[in-house]
Amino acid sequence: MVHGASGRTVRLTVAQAIVRYITAQHSVVDGERQRFIPAALGIFGHGNVAGLGQAFAANLDQLPFIQGRNEQSLGHIAVGYAKAAKRRQALAVTASIGPGATNTITAAGLATVNRLPLLLLLGDTYATRRQGPVLQQLENPAAPDTTVNDAFRPVSRFFDRISRPEHLMTALPQAFRVLANPVETGAVVLSLPQDVQSHAHDWPVEMFEPRDWKIRRPLPDPAEIGEIAELIRRAERPLMIAGGGVIYSDAQREITDLGRSTDLPISETFGGKGAVLEPGPFQVGGIGLEGTPATNHLAQHADLIVHVGTRLTDFATASQSLFASDARFASVNVSEFDAIKEGAVAAVADAQLALRALADELGDYSIPAAWREEIAREQDAWAPKRAAALDPDRAFVRADHPDAPVTNAVITQGQLIGVLQEHARSGDTIIAAAGSPPGDLQKVWDATDGRHAHLEFGFSCMGYELPAAIGVRLADPNPEHRVTAFIGDGTFLMQPTEIVTAAAEGIGFTLVVSENHGFQVIRRLQMGKTGRHFANEFRYRDESGASLHQAVTEVGETKPGRLEGDYLKIDLIEIAHGLGAETHYVETADEFRAALDSTRGATHPVVIVVATVPQVDLPGAEVWWDVSPAEVSGDKVVEELYDEYLEGRADQKWHG
């Protein structure tokens, strides 16, 4: 028996010990102390109901529990919460053995890729093995101790299988260390064999005393800050890129003040959207594949790129084709792994502290006048194009888009965004993750003046947005702060079931669905890489060939009809209403305005389906993306597209 200083112990099951430990953990940032894990979510099955289920039920006063409908969605709720809480709090999610556990693997990958804390308590196969092979067990003849939960290892920042009660005494502190560390944080998985969850042990009472986990701010090295400041002074055309680390560090004020005092142009990644708090000539907007053409032109001309709190993925760098060959790089990042990207002169430090130090070091510096004038020209050229694309009251001219399918829609997705922008207030949050919504918001959304943009584009996970809205609402319960998830009809059909959870719990958020009849952003990419569209729109199979049943049973003898018939008749409103939401179907900008106005402050889920004209996009970003057409096809169109691809690849560069 292991005991603490007092010599006293308390007898608890493994599951009871986990729950009691969780309730005693606190995070501390800048002297502010709060419960690290204030709630748990889960779905029970035979692999977690007797152990973890009993423990959660016995501790509801200390750890509220939310029942969900889909385990993956519960993980997304938790990740959305952690992102909205700026990594200072997280939620625990439990799932049963087998498919219940593996349903959360997408959420684990999303959390780890985005560096967001997520605690997963997953049922696992019996450790004692006396039962023989059990329900939902993976039997690997060469590795009997392997279970499906081992699939979590590559997508977790910490994974431990608790096959004996004593393991918890070291596993739990390490798990929370990772959750609290901004460099290492991500999915933390405790794999809990069903039998071990219910095993009792005598635990040191000290193990359950309140404990604080400091989320640290690494101090900047003055020499590194001085070197970056000198690079900025020497540059003729410096540009800063703000990533999500700026927001997690609460450094928005610092980066905004730096931009205002120096006129240093500050662009934003998806994760950094909203890093700049106020509009101004220094706030140049989104960068990269879904950025503005104005920002990308500036990036192409810049001779110094200073990236702060970003991973610099291909969407920010246009697959390493965006920046000039002779551009130099500097960076600020809490993670050295990210700080040195592009061969940057790096300051490995907290963004807030580093930006303060950089501002002090720069003093009365201001960018060169010629660069200031070029920034203004680019911004002036982009502004009317953006305004025209978003103007909700500008009649859609079909002659300008002769190939766009004819539906009941009379407004474009850009105009939908224009109405949302009109309606947005300080404190509101808009959420997007996959399809065209996050790219469109990155390009045109004004996230200044307290309008928060919650863009998950690290994993770009379809199905994240709706549950994430629940997580954001849990983090900000003020009903006057509207939480809006903006998705397409493809994403809605993939995972709408947590509407039931929101309805059951009285959680208010708004789901805006752009009804454009399919995966239109992938159709656009497909057209650009193959010259033809296939299986991306929601259409009936036409009568040009046999039925699917006949084609499958007579494979090779009968050609099936093509997926090119009429659009599917899907009643999204009926689906949402049946799940418990207040619903509105709108076709015009004024109908959309009225629906938004009448539902602000709602304390229940609201779904607004907006008919939008398919295949009409916002202006392009005017950069290249490394997605290769088929190198060999025998198709002249594809061959020409491949030649164009090779021309673009010639602009890729290695910076270090």
TANOR-V889941 format. One record per backbone hydrogen bond with DSSP energy under -0.5 kcal/mol. NH is the residue of the N-H (numbers start at 1). CO is the residue of the C=O. E is the energy in kcal/mol with one decimal. If there is no record, write none. Layout:
BEGIN
NH,CO,E  NH,CO,E
END
This chain:
BEGIN
4,8,-0.6  7,4,-0.8  10,203,-2.3  12,10,-0.6  12,201,-2.1  14,196,-0.6  14,199,-1.7  15,197,-2.4  17,13,-2.5  18,14,-2.2  19,15,-2.2  20,16,-2.6  21,17,-2.4  22,18,-2.6  23,19,-1.9  24,20,-0.6  24,21,-1.4  25,22,-1.6  26,211,-2.5  27,34,-2.6  28,213,-2.1  29,32,-2.1  32,29,-2.6  33,31,-0.6  34,27,-2.1  36,25,-1.9  37,25,-0.5  38,36,-0.6  38,90,-0.6  40,64,-2.7  41,92,-2.5  42,66,-2.0  43,94,-1.3  48,45,-1.7  49,45,-2.1  53,48,-2.7  54,49,-0.6  55,51,-1.9  56,52,-2.9  57,53,-2.3  58,54,-1.8  59,55,-0.5  59,56,-1.3  60,57,-0.8  62,59,-0.8  63,59,-2.3  64,38,-0.7  66,40,-2.4  67,65,-0.5  68,42,-1.4  74,70,-2.0  75,71,-2.0  76,72,-1.9  77,73,-2.5  78,74,-2.1  79,75,-2.2  80,76,-3.0  81,77,-2.3  82,78,-2.4  83,79,-2.6  84,80,-2.3  85,81,-2.3  86,83,-1.3  87,82,-2.9  88,85,-1.5  90,36,-2.8  92,39,-1.7  93,119,-2.5  94,41,-2.4  95,121,-1.4  100,97,-1.2  101,96,-0.9  102,98,-2.8  103,99,-1.8  104,101,-2.0  105,102,-1.6  108,104,-2.1  109,105,-2.4  110,106,-2.4  111,107,-2.6  112,108,-2.5  113,109,-2.7  114,110,-2.0  115,112,-1.0  116,111,-2.9  118,186,-1.8  119,91,-1.6  120,118,-0.6  120,188,-3.1  121,93,-3.3  121,119,-0.5  122,120,-0.7  122,190,-2.0  123,95,-2.8  124,192,-1.7  132,129,-1.7  137,134,-2.0  139,137,-0.6  140,138,-0.8  141,139,-0.7  143,140,-1.1  146,143,-2.2  150,147,-1.9  151,148,-1.8  152,149,-2.0  153,150,-1.4  155,152,-0.9  156,153,-1.1  157,187,-2.6  158,187,-1.4  160,189,-2.0  162,160,-0.6  162,191,-2.6  163,161,-1.4  167,164,-1.4  168,165,-1.8  169,166,-1.3  170,167,-1.2  171,167,-2.5  172,168,-2.3  174,170,-1.5  175,171,-2.6  176,172,-2.3  177,173,-2.1  178,174,-2.0  179,175,-2.1  180,176,-1.9  181,177,-0.7  181,178,-1.0  182,180,-0.7  185,181,-2.3  188,118,-3.2  189,158,-3.0  189,187,-0.5  190,120,-2.7  190,188,-0.5  191,160,-2.6  191,189,-0.6  192,122,-3.5  192,190,-0.6  193,191,-0.7  194,124,-2.6  197,193,-1.9  198,194,-0.6  198,195,-1.0  199,196,-1.2  201,12,-2.2  203,10,-2.9  203,201,-0.8  205,8,-1.8  207,204,-1.6  208,205,-1.7  209,206,-1.5  211,24,-2.6  213,26,-2.8  214,212,-0.6  215,28,-2.3  216,214,-1.0  218,216,-0.6  222,220,-0.6  225,221,-2.3  226,222,-2.4  227,223,-1.9  228,224,-2.0  229,225,-2.6  230,226,-2.0  231,227,-1.9  232,228,-2.1  233,229,-2.3  234,230,-2.0  235,231,-1.3  239,304,-2.5  240,265,-2.8  241,306,-2.7  242,267,-2.8  243,241,-0.5  243,308,-2.8  245,309,-2.8  246,243,-1.6  247,243,-0.7  248,244,-2.5  249,245,-1.7  250,247,-1.6  251,246,-3.0  255,251,-2.5  256,252,-2.3  257,253,-2.7  258,254,-2.1  259,255,-2.1  260,256,-2.6  261,257,-2.4  262,258,-1.6  263,259,-2.5  265,238,-0.6  266,282,-3.5  267,240,-3.2  267,265,-0.5  268,285,-2.1  269,242,-2.3  273,270,-1.3  275,272,-2.6  277,275,-0.6  283,280,-1.6  284,266,-1.7  284,282,-1.0  285,266,-0.8  286,442,-0.7  287,268,-1.7  289,315,-2.7  291,288,-2.0  292,286,-1.9  296,292,-2.2  297,293,-2.3  298,294,-1.9  299,295,-2.4  300,296,-2.2  301,297,-1.3  302,298,-1.5  303,237,-1.5  304,237,-1.2  305,328,-2.7  306,239,-2.9  306,304,-0.5  307,305,-0.7  307,330,-2.5  308,241,-3.1  309,332,-2.8  316,313,-1.1  317,313,-1.8  318,314,-1.1  319,314,-1.9  321,317,-1.3  321,318,-0.9  322,317,-2.0  324,299,-0.6  327,324,-1.5  328,303,-2.3  330,305,-2.6  331,345,-2.4  332,307,-2.0  333,347,-1.9  336,334,-0.5  339,335,-2.3  340,336,-1.8  341,338,-1.3  343,340,-1.5  344,341,-0.9  345,329,-2.2  346,344,-0.7  347,331,-2.0  348,346,-0.5  349,333,-0.9  349,347,-1.1  350,218,-2.7  354,350,-2.5  355,351,-2.7  356,352,-1.8  357,353,-2.1  358,354,-2.6  359,355,-2.4  360,356,-2.2  361,357,-2.4  362,358,-2.2  363,359,-1.5  365,362,-1.7  367,262,-2.4  372,368,-2.0  373,369,-2.2  374,370,-1.9  375,371,-2.4  376,372,-2.0  377,373,-2.2  378,374,-2.3  379,375,-2.5  380,376,-2.6  381,377,-2.0  382,378,-1.8  383,379,-2.3  384,380,-0.7  385,381,-0.5  386,382,-2.5  387,383,-2.5  388,384,-2.3  389,385,-2.0  390,386,-1.7  391,387,-1.5  394,391,-1.1  395,393,-0.6  396,410,-0.6  398,396,-0.8  400,397,-1.4  401,398,-1.3  402,399,-0.6  404,401,-1.7  407,405,-0.6  410,587,-0.7  411,611,-0.5  416,412,-2.0  417,413,-2.2  418,414,-1.9  419,415,-2.0  420,416,-2.1  421,417,-2.7  422,418,-2.1  423,419,-2.0  424,420,-1.5  427,450,-3.1  428,425,-2.0  429,482,-2.9  430,452,-2.3  431,484,-2.9  432,454,-1.8  437,434,-0.5  439,435,-0.6  440,436,-2.6  441,437,-2.6  442,438,-2.4  443,439,-1.7  444,440,-2.3  445,441,-2.1  447,445,-0.9  449,277,-3.6  451,448,-1.3  452,428,-2.8  452,450,-0.9  454,430,-3.3  454,452,-0.5  455,453,-0.8  456,432,-2.3  456,454,-0.6  457,455,-1.0  462,460,-0.7  464,461,-1.8  467,463,-0.6  468,464,-2.6  469,465,-1.8  470,466,-1.1  471,467,-1.9  472,468,-2.9  473,469,-2.4  474,470,-2.2  475,471,-1.7  476,472,-1.9  479,477,-0.6  481,478,-1.7  482,480,-1.1  484,429,-2.9  484,482,-0.6  485,510,-2.9  486,431,-2.9  486,484,-0.6  487,485,-0.6  487,512,-2.6  489,514,-1.4  492,488,-2.0  493,489,-2.1  494,490,-1.0  495,491,-1.4  499,496,-1.9  500,497,-1.7  501,497,-0.5  502,498,-2.4  503,499,-2.6  504,500,-2.5  505,501,-2.1  506,502,-0.9  507,502,-2.6  508,506,-0.6  509,507,-0.5  509,604,-0.6  510,483,-3.1  511,606,-3.4  512,485,-2.8  512,510,-0.6  513,511,-0.6  513,608,-2.7  514,487,-2.8  514,512,-0.6  515,513,-0.9  515,610,-2.9  516,514,-1.5  519,536,-3.1  520,518,-1.6  523,519,-1.9  524,520,-2.3  525,521,-1.7  526,522,-3.0  527,523,-2.6  528,524,-1.7  529,525,-1.1  529,526,-0.6  530,526,-2.5  531,526,-0.8  531,527,-1.0  532,526,-0.5  538,517,-2.0  539,537,-1.3  540,566,-2.8  542,562,-3.8  546,559,-3.1  551,547,-2.5  552,548,-2.3  553,549,-2.2  554,550,-1.9  555,552,-0.9  557,554,-2.3  558,554,-1.5  561,546,-2.5  564,562,-2.0  565,540,-2.7  568,538,-2.5  570,568,-1.1  572,570,-1.2  575,571,-1.8  576,572,-2.5  577,573,-2.9  578,574,-2.4  579,575,-1.2  580,576,-0.5  580,577,-1.2  581,576,-2.1  582,605,-2.5  584,607,-2.0  586,584,-0.5  586,609,-2.7  592,588,-2.0  593,589,-2.7  594,590,-2.4  595,591,-2.1  596,592,-2.4  597,593,-2.7  598,594,-2.3  599,595,-0.9  599,596,-0.6  600,596,-0.8  600,597,-0.6  601,479,-0.6  602,599,-2.1  606,509,-2.4  607,582,-3.2  608,511,-3.0  608,606,-0.5  609,584,-2.6  609,607,-0.6  610,513,-3.1  610,608,-0.6  611,586,-2.2  611,609,-0.5  612,515,-1.7  613,411,-2.1  616,613,-0.8  617,615,-0.5  627,625,-1.9  636,634,-0.5  639,635,-2.6  640,636,-2.2  641,637,-2.2  642,638,-2.4  643,639,-2.0  644,640,-2.1  645,641,-2.1  646,642,-2.2  647,643,-1.7  648,644,-1.9  649,645,-2.4  650,646,-1.1  651,648,-1.9  652,649,-1.7  653,320,-2.5  655,653,-0.6
END
